[in-house]
Amino acid sequence: MTNDESLLAATTTIATIEQAEELARQIVAQHRAACVQIDGPISSHYVWEGAVQRETEWRLTIKTTRAGLPALEELVHRLHPYELPQWWVAAPHSVSDSYARWVSESVQTS
């Protein structure tokens, strides 16, 4: 296992499984990520416009590269139906060499 700073996992949430599936399909079809995993339903509690909200959402975890991140972020924000989508990006502490290679080979950076 290696510490590969070129790999990233981005996370967003979305209101329906249909929206989650379509966003995941677009991301992978356009080679902006090697993989998108969908979890849910989840319960999200937050403050929006001064009021406490509770919504059921689906979480997408998107595996990409540092070089591919700008195009991925642009795509997600362009396609996402929320006014202010969650966008959270983290670098893994450790990644197997073969997985890192697969992600890197799967993501187009231009």
C-alpha positions as a Markdown table, in Angstrom:
| # | Residue | x | y | z |
|---|---|---|---|---|
| 1 | Met | 0.0 | 0.0 | 0.0 |
| 2 | Thr | 1.2 | 3.5 | -0.8 |
| 3 | Asn | 0.3 | 7.0 | 0.2 |
| 4 | Asp | -0.8 | 8.3 | -3.2 |
| 5 | Glu | -1.6 | 12.0 | -3.1 |
| 6 | Ser | -2.8 | 12.0 | -6.7 |
| 7 | Leu | -6.0 | 10.1 | -5.8 |
| 8 | Leu | -9.0 | 11.8 | -4.2 |
| 9 | Ala | -12.5 | 10.8 | -3.1 |
| 10 | Ala | -15.2 | 13.5 | -3.6 |
| 11 | Thr | -18.5 | 13.4 | -1.9 |
| 12 | Thr | -21.9 | 15.0 | -2.7 |
| 13 | Thr | -25.5 | 14.3 | -1.8 |
| 14 | Ile | -28.6 | 14.4 | -3.9 |
| 15 | Ala | -32.4 | 14.1 | -3.3 |
| 16 | Thr | -33.4 | 10.9 | -5.1 |
| 17 | Ile | -31.9 | 7.6 | -6.2 |
| 18 | Glu | -32.8 | 8.4 | -9.8 |
| 19 | Gln | -30.8 | 11.7 | -9.6 |
| 20 | Ala | -28.0 | 9.8 | -8.0 |
| 21 | Glu | -27.9 | 7.1 | -10.6 |
| 22 | Glu | -28.0 | 9.7 | -13.5 |
| 23 | Leu | -25.3 | 11.8 | -12.0 |
| 24 | Ala | -23.1 | 8.8 | -11.4 |
| 25 | Arg | -23.7 | 7.6 | -15.0 |
| 26 | Gln | -22.7 | 11.0 | -16.4 |
| 27 | Ile | -19.6 | 11.2 | -14.3 |
| 28 | Val | -18.3 | 7.8 | -15.3 |
| 29 | Ala | -19.4 | 8.1 | -18.9 |
| 30 | Gln | -17.5 | 11.3 | -19.3 |
| 31 | His | -14.4 | 9.7 | -17.6 |
| 32 | Arg | -14.3 | 12.2 | -14.8 |
| 33 | Ala | -14.0 | 9.4 | -12.2 |
| 34 | Ala | -13.1 | 5.7 | -12.2 |
| 35 | Cys | -16.0 | 4.8 | -9.9 |
| 36 | Val | -19.0 | 6.3 | -8.2 |
| 37 | Gln | -20.6 | 4.6 | -5.2 |
| 38 | Ile | -24.1 | 5.4 | -4.1 |
| 39 | Asp | -25.1 | 5.0 | -0.4 |
| 40 | Gly | -28.5 | 5.6 | 1.1 |
| 41 | Pro | -30.9 | 6.6 | 1.8 |
| 42 | Ile | -29.3 | 8.8 | 4.5 |
| 43 | Ser | -30.9 | 11.3 | 6.8 |
| 44 | Ser | -29.5 | 14.8 | 6.5 |
| 45 | His | -30.1 | 17.4 | 9.2 |
| 46 | Tyr | -28.9 | 21.0 | 8.5 |
| 47 | Val | -29.7 | 24.7 | 8.8 |
| 48 | Trp | -30.9 | 26.3 | 5.5 |
| 49 | Glu | -32.1 | 29.9 | 5.3 |
| 50 | Gly | -32.3 | 30.1 | 9.1 |
| 51 | Ala | -34.5 | 27.0 | 9.6 |
| 52 | Val | -33.5 | 23.5 | 10.7 |
| 53 | Gln | -34.2 | 21.0 | 7.9 |
| 54 | Arg | -34.3 | 17.3 | 7.6 |
| 55 | Glu | -34.2 | 15.5 | 4.3 |
| 56 | Thr | -33.7 | 12.0 | 2.9 |
| 57 | Glu | -30.7 | 12.0 | 0.5 |
| 58 | Trp | -28.4 | 9.7 | -1.3 |
| 59 | Arg | -24.6 | 10.1 | -1.0 |
| 60 | Leu | -22.2 | 9.7 | -3.9 |
| 61 | Thr | -18.6 | 8.9 | -3.3 |
| 62 | Ile | -16.6 | 9.6 | -6.4 |
| 63 | Lys | -13.0 | 8.3 | -7.0 |
| 64 | Thr | -10.9 | 10.5 | -9.1 |
| 65 | Thr | -7.4 | 12.0 | -9.4 |
| 66 | Arg | -6.0 | 15.4 | -8.4 |
| 67 | Ala | -5.5 | 16.3 | -12.1 |
| 68 | Gly | -9.1 | 15.3 | -12.9 |
| 69 | Leu | -10.7 | 17.1 | -10.0 |
| 70 | Pro | -11.3 | 20.5 | -11.7 |
| 71 | Ala | -13.3 | 18.9 | -14.6 |
| 72 | Leu | -15.2 | 16.7 | -12.2 |
| 73 | Glu | -16.1 | 19.6 | -9.9 |
| 74 | Glu | -17.3 | 21.6 | -12.9 |
| 75 | Leu | -19.4 | 18.7 | -14.2 |
| 76 | Val | -21.0 | 18.0 | -10.8 |
| 77 | His | -21.9 | 21.6 | -10.2 |
| 78 | Arg | -23.3 | 22.0 | -13.7 |
| 79 | Leu | -25.5 | 18.9 | -13.4 |
| 80 | His | -26.4 | 19.1 | -9.7 |
| 81 | Pro | -30.0 | 20.2 | -9.0 |
| 82 | Tyr | -29.2 | 21.8 | -5.7 |
| 83 | Glu | -28.5 | 25.6 | -5.3 |
| 84 | Leu | -25.6 | 24.7 | -3.0 |
| 85 | Pro | -24.5 | 21.1 | -3.4 |
| 86 | Gln | -22.3 | 19.5 | -0.8 |
| 87 | Trp | -18.8 | 19.2 | -2.2 |
| 88 | Trp | -16.3 | 17.5 | 0.0 |
| 89 | Val | -12.9 | 16.2 | -1.2 |
| 90 | Ala | -10.5 | 14.1 | 0.8 |
| 91 | Ala | -7.2 | 12.4 | 0.0 |
| 92 | Pro | -6.8 | 8.8 | 1.1 |
| 93 | His | -4.2 | 7.9 | 3.6 |
| 94 | Ser | -3.2 | 4.7 | 1.9 |
| 95 | Val | -4.1 | 3.1 | -1.5 |
| 96 | Ser | -3.0 | -0.1 | -3.1 |
| 97 | Asp | -0.7 | 0.3 | -6.1 |
| 98 | Ser | -3.0 | -1.6 | -8.4 |
| 99 | Tyr | -6.1 | 0.4 | -7.4 |
| 100 | Ala | -4.3 | 3.7 | -7.7 |
| 101 | Arg | -3.1 | 2.7 | -11.2 |
| 102 | Trp | -6.7 | 1.7 | -12.2 |
| 103 | Val | -8.1 | 5.0 | -11.0 |
| 104 | Ser | -5.4 | 7.0 | -12.8 |
| 105 | Glu | -5.9 | 5.1 | -16.0 |
| 106 | Ser | -9.7 | 5.6 | -15.9 |
| 107 | Val | -9.8 | 9.4 | -15.4 |
| 108 | Gln | -9.4 | 11.7 | -18.3 |
| 109 | Thr | -7.8 | 15.0 | -17.3 |
| 110 | Ser | -8.7 | 17.1 | -20.4 |
